[in-house]
């Protein structure tokens, strides 16, 4: 499963779990051919890239070209930056495809 398909599938699962946030971490190859850190958050079916700019068009992926997703964490939502609660992870992002993990 490629990163865009994985992201779409996790967005779909997150719609049914409004009390969960997924944090995906990985890398993206910069124009200087250097790996840069990548972070995305998924909440209630919507993704947001916190480390790179995204297109205004909601039908386009938030993943920058050349992005690779490496790990995922499941957090209690909505997020409170002063008291973040990690429920699971870090683990391979594919592991969150099992709906039982979200409970």
Secondary structure, 3 states (H helix, E strand, C coil): CCHHHHHHHHHHHHHCCCCEEEEEEEEEECCCCCEEEEEEEEECCEEEECCCCCCCCCCCCCCCCCEEEEEEEEEECCCCCCCCCEEEEEECHHHHHCHHHHC
